[in-house]
Amino acid sequence: MSVTDEIFADPMSGPDPGELSSLPLTAARSFGTEERTLLTARCRLVFGLGLAISLVLILLSRGVIDRPQLPANALERWELWLDAGHLVSFAIAFGSLFIGKPSVHRLQLTAFAVVAINIVLGVFSMGVISPDYPPALLIALALFIPAAVIPWRSSYQVALGLIGAAAPAVAQVFSYAFMPEAREYWAGRGGQTAFLDQLVVLTVGLLILAATSVLVTRTLYSLRRKAHRARQLGSYIIEKEMGRGGMGQVFVARHARMCRPSAVKVLRASGSLDLDALARFEREVQLSSSLTHPNTITIFDFGRAGQNTFYYAMEYLEGLDLQRLVKRFGPLDPARIVYLLAQVCGSLAEAHGRQIVHRDIKPANIFLTQRGGLFDYVKVLDFGLAKHVDSRDGEGVTQTGLILGTPEYMAPEAIRDEGSVDTRADLYGLGAVAYYLLTGEPPFHSGSAVQTLVDQVRKTPVPPSEITEIDVPVELETIVLRCLEKWPDDRFQSAEQLESALLEVPFEEPWDRNRAREWWSLRTGVARPVLYESAPRADALDANV
């Protein structure tokens, strides 16, 4: 799927009226707004170029082009008026862009009028003052710049092409009929026959230019319509890309009818090798949508666009994940870590109660946002690697034998025997997350993913208090190290049990919603975490090993 920033949905320049009528009203309005913004920028470009080109041609004409056909005083008078016409028309049009909010129709008409006026002025200057000077460069610029830059339908370009072809012919016929100097000029070059031959050649050449410019407009117009269709996935209008994985992308989108912001994850399957990824994608939708805990990402919709494009829409989150939080601000206050992990335990408790194992608990999949005035609100993301405990389909290994997961946060049993993984593997991952939040690094990490996996199975983690400079409560460190035990029976046996242990860690000043609000306010200038990268990531579409 190709997604561009230029979309066109106004009846004057976007989809045909029949296509537009099939869109929801809110979608049409959204497209119209975007197109007006684009048109305004493009008209500024064209009018600015017009001013610049006019100045350059004026300077060239005064210093390079010899115009001996008229008396000097008449020549100067005509040049003054023509130069003023070029500059004033572009200046007025440019200034009108800053008056109110011009509609798409007004912008297109303004652009058409200005270009047409300048064609006539330029042709009059060349065809009357210098009747043998071919205006092909002027006409080509006037036709092809709007065709390539301004988003309008081909009817505008046809009208502009006819003006561009007819104006030189009319100007030359006028000069030949009513200006003795012009007839004298052509008399010295073969008389009326030479004049008519030159007129036919010029007109035919300009008609070819006009037809080519219309073809350019129609081609670009067709591409823009395709881009418009590509930006719509079911009832969702794509606005911008937020993340990209090996076979998928995450976009910020808006529901066409409800105008609700959403994050849309898209998977493009291109062949049989993508069947595993598609199966994980569908499983993520099914498992995530069955979960209702407020700390679990909410799935809105699932669908298919075209032959090989699948997508699902989820709630759009403003904030940042724990990995980015630590990279940006360093290790966290232990009280805050307990506050965040307790929420993750709530999400996992529901999933584990349904015998669903997440299998990819890591800092990048734990997102901080705000909901209803509550700050440091956790959302658990990406159930793309999730499975039921009693599953026997070997979902953890691809057909090529690659283990799915993140080495730094994988439980040892997932490495030794993926079939033995149960809900306690998520508690190991959560312990590794806690370790990362305390120290700024995972329990085991090396330059090699294979070595990291070996360390997960064989090595004992260094206690966080021996690495970090922050004061780690003994009770919290004990909890983290218990989560990181090599054998599941030695860990906490449920998310509820882990949550209870976390909430019993004593703090002189526990972290609460007021401290969370203060933290966000100090770092964003307002009590709302909107200045950071947002939307769920696309990582779960890929094998991390």
Buried (B, 14 or more C-beta within 10 A) or exposed (E): BEBEEBBBBBBBBBBEEEBBEEBBEBBBBBBBBBBBEBBBEBBBEBBEBBBEBBBEBBEEBEEEEEBEBBEEEEBEEBBEEBBEBBBEBBBEBBEBBEEEEBBBEBBBBBBBEBBBBBBBBBBBBBBBBBBBBBBBEBBBBBBBBBBEBBBBBBEBBBBBBBBBBBBBBBBBBBBBEEBEBBBEBBEEEEEEEBBBEBBEEBBEBBBEBBBBBBEBBBEBBEBBBEBBEBBBBBBBBBBEBBBBBEBBBBBBBBBBEEEBBBBBBBBBBEEEEBEBBBEBBBBBBBBBBBBEBBBBBBBBBBBEBEEBBBBBBBBBBBBBBBBBBBEEEEBBBBBBBBBBBBBBBBBBBBBBBEEBBBBBBBBBBBBBBBEEEEBBBBBBBBBBBBBBEEBEEEBBBBEEEEBBBBBBBBBBBBBBEBEEBBBBBBBBBBBBBBBBBBBBBBBBBEEEBEEBBBBBBEEEBEBBBEBBEBEBBEBBBEBBBBBBBBEBEEBBEBBBBBBEBBEEBEBEEEBEBEBBBEBBBEEEEEBBBEBBEBBBBBBBBBBBB
